[in-house]
Amino acid sequence: MIVYEATKGKFVSDVQQGIIADEIKKRFPGGVKHNEFLSWEHSLGQMGMVVEDKSIPDDAQVAIEFKIPLTAKRVDFMIAWTG
């Protein structure tokens, strides 16, 4: 399960509009602790600046909070593209 998935362009837009943490919270099953929400606001703002790199195409896919099957663990951030 992936909580948030979008193109790089959409992700950067959500970060710049200050809504990325809210978008994840809306989709996150079971509720979110305040500290986790604050962590998303800060860390994903930083990741937004990282992926703005022109060498990463705007149609690259960003996935956030990927639940690893058969575990309680999650991958925080993934980016993928063919190039």
N, C-alpha and C positions, 0 to 999 in steps of 0.2 A: 504494500500500500504506500502510495506517495501522497502526502498531505497537500503539497503545492507543486504544480507543474506549469511551466510557461516558457515562451521563448525568452531569449536574453533581452530582447527589446522590451517585452512586457514586464519582465522582472525589474529591469532598470527603471522603467516608468513607475512601477509600484513603489520602488525604493524612493525615487525622487519626489513622489507625491506624499510620502510618509504613511503609506497604507499597507506596506508589506506585512508587518506583524499582525495587523487586523485581518488581512486576507488569510493568513495561516490559521489564526485563532478561529475564524469562522468554520474552517474545514477540519480542525483538529478534534478527533473523537475523545470524548470523556472529559473535556475541559482542560484549562491551562492555568498553571500557577503563575502568579504575577511576576516572579523572578524569571521564569522562562520567557514570558512575553517581553520583558525588558531586555533579555539576552538577545532575542530575535531582532528587536529594534536596533540594538547596537551592532551586533555582528553582521546582520544582513545589510545594514547600511555600508559597512566596510566592504562586504562582498560585492555590493553594487558598484563601488568604485573600482574594484579589481576587474570585474567582467566588462567594464566599459572599454577595455583595451580593444583597439580597432582590429587586432589580429583575430579576435573572436567574432565570428559572424553574428548578425542580429537574429538569425533564425536558429542559432544553437539552442538546445533545450536545457532548461534549468529545472532541477527537482530538489525539493526541500523536505526533510523529515521522512525519508524512505525507511519503512519498517522492514527489517531483515526477517524473512520468513523463518518460522520455528524458533524465534528468539524474542526477547523483550528489548532488543537493541535497535537503534535507529542510526542511519547515516544522515548527518546534518545537511549537507549540501553536495549536489552533484551537477556537473555540466557535461554535456555531450554534443558532439557534432561530427559530421563527416567532412573531411577536408583533405 
